[in-house]
Structures are given as C-alpha cells and as structure tokens.
Amino acid sequence: MSGQINKEMAYEIAKKLEAVLEPDGPHKVAKIFHKGEMIRKFGIRHASNKDIGHDHIPKDLNCSPRFAKELAWCSKYLSDYISLLEEQDLL
C-alpha cells in the first residue's frame, strides 16, 4: 500500500468521514463532526494536478497512512474512524 495520498483519495476520505467541505482560500477544508461537534479537519488542495500530495491527512486525522488509504479505498468507514479515536482516548 505504497504511494502518497492524492487529491482524489482526499475527497474519498472526506466522503467516507461524512465531512462538511468548506472553501478556505487556495484549498477546501473538510470538517468532520461527531455528536454535533467538530472533531477533526484537513485541507484539500485545489491544484489542477490530481496527483499533488495530501500526505498531511493522516497526521491531521491522528491515524496511520495505511488507515487513511483504507478510508479512501472503502475498507474503512466513519464508525471505524470513531472507534480508532476512542481507542486513542481522543474522543
């Protein structure tokens, strides 16, 4: 599971985490909510190059790069992410 997280994957991660996308200057911000409270956010660059790196996302989400890629590739879901944060005592 090598390679960087690209723009398409970033949008898939946002979709899987049911994030609210808001414009913020040169990129969009994906805000993730749980029980009505924003718990995390990450930026998605507008660059026309779909392969531009978004490797900041795992750090922003407090997860491993593998977990973030599994969110993008449909083997992990919002419930898995919430469980991960609870296991880390971050919720």
C-alpha positions in Angstrom: 0.0 0.0 0.0 2.6 2.5 -1.1 2.4 5.9 -2.7 1.1 9.1 -1.5 -2.4 10.2 -0.8 -3.6 12.2 -3.8 -6.4 14.7 -4.4 -8.9 12.1 -5.4 -8.2 10.0 -2.4 -8.5 13.1 -0.2 -12.0 13.7 -1.5 -12.9 10.0 -0.9 -11.7 10.2 2.6 -13.8 13.3 3.2 -16.8 11.5 1.7 -16.3 8.4 3.9 -16.0 10.5 7.0 -19.1 12.4 6.1 -17.1 15.6 6.2 -18.5 19.1 5.5 -16.4 20.7 2.8 -15.9 24.5 3.1 -13.8 26.8 0.9 -10.7 28.2 2.5 -8.5 30.3 0.2 -6.4 28.0 -2.0 -8.0 24.8 -0.8 -11.1 23.3 0.8 -11.3 22.3 4.4 -13.0 19.0 5.2 -14.6 19.2 8.7 -15.5 16.0 10.5 -18.3 16.1 13.1 -19.3 13.6 15.8 -22.3 14.2 18.0 -22.7 17.7 16.6 -19.1 18.8 17.5 -16.2 19.2 15.0 -13.6 16.7 16.0 -11.0 17.0 13.1 -10.4 18.9 9.9 -8.0 18.6 7.0 -7.2 20.6 3.8 -7.7 19.5 0.2 -5.7 21.5 -2.3 -7.3 22.9 -5.4 -4.3 22.3 -7.6 -5.2 21.1 -11.1 -2.7 18.2 -10.7 -4.8 15.3 -9.2 -1.6 13.6 -8.0 -0.4 16.5 -5.8 0.4 15.1 -2.4 -2.0 15.2 0.6 0.2 13.3 2.9 -0.7 15.7 5.8 -4.0 13.9 6.1 -3.0 11.0 8.3 -1.4 13.4 10.8 -4.4 15.7 10.7 -6.7 12.7 11.4 -4.5 11.1 14.0 -4.3 7.9 12.0 -1.7 5.9 10.1 -1.2 6.4 6.4 -2.5 2.9 5.9 -5.7 3.7 7.7 -6.2 6.9 5.7 -5.7 4.9 2.5 -8.1 2.3 3.6 -10.7 5.0 4.2 -10.1 6.2 0.6 -10.3 2.6 -0.8 -13.6 1.6 1.0 -12.4 -0.9 3.6 -12.7 1.5 6.5 -15.7 3.7 7.4 -16.7 6.6 9.7 -17.5 4.1 12.5 -14.0 2.6 12.2 -12.5 6.0 12.5 -14.6 7.0 15.5 -13.5 3.7 17.2 -9.9 4.5 16.4 -10.1 7.9 18.1 -11.9 6.4 21.1 -9.1 3.8 21.4 -6.6 6.6 21.4 -8.6 8.5 24.0 -9.0 11.4 21.6 -12.8 11.4 21.8 
